[in-house]
Amino acid sequence: MRSMTGHGRGVAERGGRRATVEIRSVNHRFLDLKLRGASLDPAVEERIAGQVRRSLERGAVTVNVHVERRGEAAAPRIDRAAARAAHEALGALALDLGVAPPDLALIVAQPGVVVAGDDLDDEDVVGEAIEDAAGAALARLLEMRTSEGAALVADLGARIDVLAGIFDGVEAVVVSQPDEARRRLSERLARLLEDAKVAIDPGRLAQEVALIADRLDVTEELVRARSHLGQVRALLAGKAAGGRRLDFLVQELGREINTIGSKSAAAEISRLVVEGKAELEKIREQAQNLE
């Protein structure tokens, strides 16, 4: 699994142009992509967005594009199609007004007739440079997200082991609860009936203890909690993005811990529940960083 935070930078040169692309990503529930910087051809923009969507599943991703000229600028050029269109339009107007036809100086002064030398035929070359730089930046971003993800997985694995130990501790206390309930109930009844000189019916005592034990039983919660822990371990061992599933499992673990705490009045279980909640909160914070 990978982290959702990272940064990558790529540079590529084509036809006297240098394209620099920086990609940053932070946590987000979904994939939120923003492209900023140089004005991009819509087709190039879509291809860059496609690269990102194929590589990432979650995260707020910002792509910054910067293009600069390398070396001397190309000489200005005449856009002949624009010049012909300007000549026709101005000629028609001159004819309507009964004035002399437009001269060359007037035609070349029209917008779009004289353009920068590289604006006519370098658009594809610039697009290629931007795409190459974006690919390099994305590769470095993925490297960083993978590296950070490995560290997060290791930390989460250790915390899951701690949580499993807490559930083991709860189970050990639960096993002794019926005997403890019997002892407490016997002592309470003995105090109440001491003056009345009435004997305690062992059968009735056993029945009451069974009812109390049933109300305090958290076996089902422990079984479900351990099942959730197993699923978390499987997610952490895999390479596919599983952040959303991990978020869900953490929520389910929280429900089981809360139920265990509400069912038991034992001081030791209450202490373990507090520890479990604290550890689960740390797990939740780390899990939110995973893709």
N, C-alpha and C positions, 0 to 999 in steps of 0.2 A: 504494500500500500504506500501511496505517496502523500506527502504533505501538500497543503494547498497554498503555502507561501513560497515564493521564490522569485528569482530575477535572472534574466538572460540578456546578453547583448551580442548583436551580430553586425558585421560590416562587410559590404561587398562593393566592388567597383566594376562599372561597365561603361564603355564609350565616353570616358572623361567625366563620369558622374560617380560620386561615392554616396551610397545609401547606408545609413546607420539606423538600426532598429533595436529598441529596448522593450522588453516585455516584463511586466511585473504582475504578480498575482498574490492575492490575499484571500482570507477565508470568505466564503459565501455559500449559501444553501444550494444555489444553482450555478450555472455557468453564465456570467455576466461579462460580456465582451465590449470594450470600447477602443476605437482606433483614433489616434490623435496625431497632429503634426502636419506633415506635407500633404498637399491636396493630392488625393489618389484617384487614379482611373477606377471607376466602379468595378470593372472586371478584376483589376489587381486587388482591390479591397476585398472583394468576395473570395478570391483565392487565398488571401492571407487569413481571412476569417475561417475558411474551410480547413486550413492547416491547424489552426488552434482548436476548432471543434472536434477534429479527428483525434487530437492528442490529449485533450483535457475534458473531464466530465464536470468538475465543479471548481468554483473560485471566481472572484472578481478580477478579471484580467484586463490590463491596460497595455495597449500596443502604441508606442511612440515612434513615429517615422520622421527621419530628417534626411534630406537630400541636398548635397552641395556639389558645385562644379569643381572639377580638378583641372588645373591648367588654364589656358586662355580661353575666353568665350569665343564661340564660332561667330563668323561674320553674319550680319543680318541677311535675310533672304526675302525674295519676293514670292508671295503666294499668288501664283498666276491666276488661279481660279478666282480668288478674291479680287484681283486687279481687273479681270474681265467683267466680273459682276458690277464692280464700281463704275467702270467705263460705260457699260450699258445703261446703268441707272442715271448717271450724270448726263450721258448723251441724250437720253430721252427727255430729261428735264430741260436741257439746253434747247432742244428742238421745240418743246412746248412754249418756252419763254422767248424763243426767237433770238437767242444769244449765241455767241461762238461756242463750238464744242469744247469740252474740257481738255486741258493740256495734261501732260504726264505728271507735272508737279502736283496738280490737284488730285489726280488719281492715287498716287502713292501716299498722299496725306490721309487717305481714308483709313479708318480703323480696320485692322486685320490684313492689310495689304503687305506691309513690311513687318516681318516677324523675326524673332531671334533665330539664328541659324539652326539651333538644335530643337526648336519647338516643332519643326515640320516632320522630322523623321526619327527622333530619339525617344519618343514616348514608350515604345516597346522595350527599348534598351534599359530605360530607367525602371520600367516595371519589373524587368528581369532582375535588376540589381536589388530592388526592394524585396522581391520574393526570396532571393538567395539570402539576403541579410536576415529576413524574418525567419527563415528555416534554421539558420545558425543560432539566432537568439532563442528560438523555441527549444532547440536541442539542449542548450545550456540551462534553460529554465527547467526542463525535465530532469536534467542531472541533479540540479539543486533540490527539486521537490522530492526526487527519489532518495537522495542522501538524508534529507531531513525526515522523510517518512520512515526510513529505517530506524533512526534514533527514537522517533515517537513510538514505533511498534515495540521496540525493546523496552522502553519505559512502561508502556501500557501492559506488556506481558508480565513485568515484575509486579505491577499494581494488581493485576488480575489474580496472581498467585497470593498476594496478601489478602484479597477479598475472599478467595477460596478458603484460606486459613481461618478467617473470621466465621464463615459458615460452618466449618468443622467445629469451631468452638461453641457455636450456638447449638449444634447437634449434640455435643457432649453434655451440655447443660440440660437440654430437653430430655435426654434419656433418664436423667435422675429426677425429673419433675414429679412423676407419680409418687415416688417414695417420699419426696419432700412434702407433697400435698397431703399424703396420708398422715405424716407426722404432725403437720400443722393443724389439720382438721381434728386429729385425736386430742391434741393439747387443748384446742379451743373447746371441744365438747367436754373434755374432762373438767375444765374450769367452770363451764356452765352447769354441769350436772353434779358437781362435787357436793353441793349442799343437799340436792334432791336424792342422793344415794341411788341413782338409776344407772344401771350398767349400759355400756355402749354395745349396740348390736354390730358385730363384725361384718355381717352381710350388708347392712345398711351403710356402714362406713365405706366398704369396698365400692358400693354403688355410687356414693357421693364422690369418692375419689375418681372413679371412672368418668363421671360427668365433668368434673373439673379438668381432668387430663384431656378429655376430648375438646373442651373449649380452648385449652392451651396448646393443642397439637399444631405444630408448624411443619410437619413432615412434607406436606404438599408444597409449601412455599420453598422449602429447602431443595426439593427435587426440581422444581421449576428454575430456581436460581442457579443450580448447578448446570442445568441444561443451557441456560443463557450464557453461562461462563464458557461452556464448551463451544457454543456457536461463536462467541467473541474470539476465542483462541483460533478457531478455524478461519475466521475472517483475517486475523492478524497474520496467519501463516500464508495466506494467498497473496497473489500479485494484483488481482483485479481491484478496482475502486469499490470500497464497501463502507464509506463514511456514513451514508444515509442509514444503512442497515445497523451500523454500530450505534448511531444515535438512538435508534429504536430499542435496541437491546439494553442500552444503559438506562433508558426510561423504565423498561420492564424490571430490571434489577432494582431500581429505586422503589417500585411498587412492592416487590417481594420483601425488601428490607423494612418498609413502613408497616406492612402487614405483620411481620414477625414482631416488630416492636409493640404494636397495638395488642397483640394476643398474649404476650408474656408480661408478667409482673416481676419476674426474677431480676434481681439487681445486676447479676452477671450478664444476662442477655441484654438488658438495657444498655450496659456499658459497651457490649459488642456491637449493638445496633448503632450507637453513636460513632464508634470507630468505622463501621461499615459505611455510614453515610458520608463521613469525612473522606474516606478513600474513594468512594464512588464519585464524589464531587471533583476530585483530582482527575479521575478517569474521564469524566464528562468534559472537563476543560481541554484535556489532551485530544480526546476523540474529535472535538470540533475543528481541529486543525487538519484532519485527514480527509483526503479526497473521497 
